[in-house]
Amino acid sequence: MSKRKSMGIQHSMCVQPVFLIGTYDEDGNVNFAPITWVSVTWDTDHFMLVISMFGSKKTKLNVIKTKQLSANLVSTNMLYLVDYFGSNSRNKGIKDKKSYDYSNGEVLHVPTLDLSKWVYECEVKKTVQTGDSHTFFCDIKNVQIDNYIDISDGIDLTLFDPVVYSGHYHSIGKHLGKIGDYIKAD
Ligand SMILES: Cc1cc2nc3c(=O)[nH]c(=O)nc-3n(C[C@H](O)[C@H](O)[C@H](O)COP(=O)(O)O)c2cc1C
């Protein structure tokens, strides 16, 4: 018999990455906000990023208008930006109390955070609305990664030091191997 207990449906537990989503508004003002409802799917020949946002946050309004965004992977040294950008909305004023450097994308007109070690430049291909939330299916138009990280043999997440989120912030532990390593060990 399992040792679990039923908790109702008001909790969500999903081990999530943290991205800071970068957008420009219609006047060219830059904005960043943390979004953790981020996943990937596959089109016929390329990966797509799937990003979900609720309410009427400025980031969501910007994405609906411009159809473009950057998704900047958050490493542990970027948590001060997550807390700041996540507890202030651009709808209530410019977020300029923390300093940070950003550059325009290499391929799209999107703001990208210089601190991030993995950046997607994305264009929205399809939007699905469910109640108060919009989920954006985005074509990935470019990926930028840290100059000093080599991914030719696959992605070792420890090198990116990502923040893992499920209501609280965590860092990741050990690199445990690749697909197939555990079959060989049998
Ligand atoms: C750790 C963290 C994760 C968040 N994840 C999401 C998310 O996945 N989707 C969402 O709609 N809002 C999310 N938020 C809330 C927005 O980041 C927050 O509302 C932000 O202030 C919006 O800023 P903006 O109005 O300038 O876009 C998250 C906030 C934090 C701190």
The ligand as an SDF file (V2000), in Angstrom:
LIG
                    3D

 31 33  0  0  0  0  0  0  0  0999 V2000
    9.8630   32.7340   -8.9800 C   0  0  0  0  0  0  0  0  0  0  0  0
    8.7190   33.3490   -9.7450 C   0  0  0  0  0  0  0  0  0  0  0  0
    8.1110   32.6340  -10.7550 C   0  0  0  0  0  0  0  0  0  0  0  0
    7.0360   33.1770  -11.4900 C   0  0  0  0  0  0  0  0  0  0  0  0
    6.4780   32.4440  -12.4850 N   0  0  0  0  0  0  0  0  0  0  0  0
    5.4350   32.9460  -13.1880 C   0  0  0  0  0  0  0  0  0  0  0  0
    4.8480   32.1890  -14.2460 C   0  0  0  0  0  0  0  0  0  0  0  0
    5.3080   31.0990  -14.5840 O   0  0  0  0  0  0  0  0  0  0  0  0
    3.7920   32.7350  -14.9160 N   0  0  0  0  0  0  0  0  0  0  0  0
    3.2840   33.9490  -14.5930 C   0  0  0  0  0  0  0  0  0  0  0  0
    2.3060   34.3870  -15.2240 O   0  0  0  0  0  0  0  0  0  0  0  0
    3.8380   34.7190  -13.5980 N   0  0  0  0  0  0  0  0  0  0  0  0
    4.8970   34.2480  -12.9020 C   0  0  0  0  0  0  0  0  0  0  0  0
    5.4780   34.9950  -11.9070 N   0  0  0  0  0  0  0  0  0  0  0  0
    4.9390   36.3230  -11.6000 C   0  0  0  0  0  0  0  0  0  0  0  0
    5.5550   37.4710  -12.4300 C   0  0  0  0  0  0  0  0  0  0  0  0
    6.9400   37.3530  -12.5840 O   0  0  0  0  0  0  0  0  0  0  0  0
    5.2280   38.8010  -11.7340 C   0  0  0  0  0  0  0  0  0  0  0  0
    3.8260   38.9610  -11.7770 O   0  0  0  0  0  0  0  0  0  0  0  0
    5.9420   40.0120  -12.3330 C   0  0  0  0  0  0  0  0  0  0  0  0
    5.8930   41.0690  -11.3920 O   0  0  0  0  0  0  0  0  0  0  0  0
    5.3430   40.4900  -13.6300 C   0  0  0  0  0  0  0  0  0  0  0  0
    6.0210   41.6350  -14.0540 O   0  0  0  0  0  0  0  0  0  0  0  0
    5.5400   42.5090  -15.3040 P   0  0  0  0  0  0  0  0  0  0  0  0
    4.1250   42.9810  -15.0170 O   0  0  0  0  0  0  0  0  0  0  0  0
    6.5130   43.6490  -15.3680 O   0  0  0  0  0  0  0  0  0  0  0  0
    5.5830   41.6090  -16.4920 O   0  0  0  0  0  0  0  0  0  0  0  0
    6.5660   34.4800  -11.1780 C   0  0  0  0  0  0  0  0  0  0  0  0
    7.1870   35.2070  -10.1450 C   0  0  0  0  0  0  0  0  0  0  0  0
    8.2480   34.6470   -9.4430 C   0  0  0  0  0  0  0  0  0  0  0  0
    8.9110   35.4430   -8.3490 C   0  0  0  0  0  0  0  0  0  0  0  0
  1  2  1  0
  2  3  1  0
  2 30  2  0
  3  4  2  0
  4  5  1  0
  4 28  1  0
  5  6  2  0
  6  7  1  0
  6 13  1  0
  7  8  2  0
  7  9  1  0
  9 10  1  0
 10 11  2  0
 10 12  1  0
 12 13  2  0
 13 14  1  0
 14 15  1  0
 14 28  1  0
 15 16  1  0
 16 17  1  0
 16 18  1  0
 18 19  1  0
 18 20  1  0
 20 21  1  0
 20 22  1  0
 22 23  1  0
 23 24  1  0
 24 25  2  0
 24 26  1  0
 24 27  1  0
 28 29  2  0
 29 30  1  0
 30 31  1  0
M  END
$$$$
